[in-house]
Amino acid sequence: MSDQIKVAVCQVNPIVGDIEGNYLKIIDFYNESLAKGADLVVFPELVSVGYPPQDLLYNSKLIEKNIELLHSFSKQSTIPAIIGYVNSFEEKIFNSAAVCSNGKIDFSYDKMLLPNYDIFDEKRYFTPGKSLGEVIIKIGHSEKKVVIQICEDLWEDLHDSKLSSSIMKLNPDLIVNISASPFSNEKIQSRINLIKKQYSNTNCPFIYCNLVGAQDEIIFDGNSLIFDKDYNLISKGKAFVEDLLISNLADSKDFKISSDKENLVNALELGIKDYFTKSGHKKAVIGLSGGIDSALVAVLTVKALGKDNVSLISMPSRFSSNHSKIDALQLAQNLECNFQTVDIDPIFQSYINLLGVELNINDQSIVFENIQSRIRANILMALSNNDNALVVATGNKTEIALGYSTIYGDMSGAILPIGDLTKIEVYNLCNYLNEHGNHIPQNILDKTPSAELSPNQVDPFDYDHISPIVDEFITSNHNSDLSNSFKKLILKNEFKRRQAPIILRVSSKSFGVGRRMPIINNFNE
């Protein structure tokens, strides 16, 4: 670019459906950008309605209101702003980007490549655009040829498309991609690599403005990116928090690329925090067994909500070991949380009397293991109802995959934060957290995992061996190293997972919205 301009990249956290609240956030970030001398202001994809709006898009009033408030914003605009919104034309709707400046909407671009895989279902709602987002914008004191993209337009290899080749032929002064790109392992680096691969020969700067925040199970990490004309990464938004990047598109600023484990912790913390705050809740209740999974969930939830908003409940039975009781108490003391012990054995005995004597169920039946988990779930739900709190469930991906969990028991709750972490990842993350605070008693990390629902019980899996194999099968629906018995075990427990709490997605393939397996499924090859 022949003369220097200052760009503001607004990495914001909208709430789906809160159009007025999102509009006020846009105004606040725009005004702050003006105060910092910006010549161009950029907002993320669908920032007006939040992402993903899903079937809210069938409500015409939502679309009308988002367009109405876009016009209200445009009338207040001075310097140009690029804003993601829902456009409507001839009874079709589009995932669009508007350019607002000097009191009006100057231009609108409709997203061309619509994702329809994994967690995405945009073809259900949107009509694809037909023309590249080429527009002349007066930025600063001169006019610039800008090409606008929206998220998936960048991932052209998934669509057998060559938008990048067409864009390079336009010889733009600037490329701007506004995105709502969800977090998963190694996603941040893959975005950097993709932008460099496709546009390093354009000889113009590239701006990537990404959404931040969590919506249901999907987490958006921010990490907005700015590249200079030589495709050096010169600025990056913060990870998992709102941020305002100001750049002259030439000078490099210090920035940090977090480690994988740090990203996982921050992603899960954000997922928990936004689920609670955006749904109007403050307090959490967690069953604390003295085991590794509930320990990790407790630490993450305290980080997300604060120690005063988390209640940890130990519910021992006759099979609970002394070390589990001690470990649970020590963890609660480390976290400085409210802690209660509720002995479930009297309730358990009443079930034994009813089910074993009156209903003649064999006392060795798994029924008596599962009933302990369900007693605990009922206690947690009662406490949550009493305190207007939400129960946070504690299962991990490996156990949920193999059905080693109890429906209406330990699977009960509003949210399942670690349901996309394998058992190995749970241990790794606990060790990482202890390197930065010694939250989790060492005995929890060292002891053999056990549900403690029967005498001398230990988990029936070699997690070091089975966790990565199971995870690969979930990701690809195939793994030659996984036995048919384990495959059948995974497939037959789909009915449990369909009734589980939402699982925060942090991998490329999690249970939940991105994995659509039939409950009734007799294909085992």
Secondary structure by P-SEA (a helix, b strand, c coil): ccbbbbbbbbbccccccaaaaaaaaaaaaaaaaaaacccbbbbccccccccccccccccaaaaaaaaaaaaaaaaacccbbbbbbbbbcccccccbbbbbcccccccccccccccccccccccccbbbbcccbbbbbbccccccbbbbbcccccccccccccaaaaaaaacccbbbbbbccccccaaaaaaaaaaaaccccccbbbbbbbbbccccccccccbbbbbcccccccccccccbbbbbbccccbbbbbbbccaaaaaaaaaaaaaaaaaaaacccbbbbbccccaaaaaaaaaaaaacccccbbbbbbbcccccaaaaaaaaaaaaaaccbbbbbbaaaaaaaaaaaaccccccccccaaaaaaaaaaaaaaaaaaaaaacbbbbbbbcaaaaaaccccccccccccccccccccaaaaaaaaaaaaacccccccccccccccccccccccccccccccaaaaaaaaaccccccccaaaaaaaaaaaaaaaacccccccccccccccccccccccccc
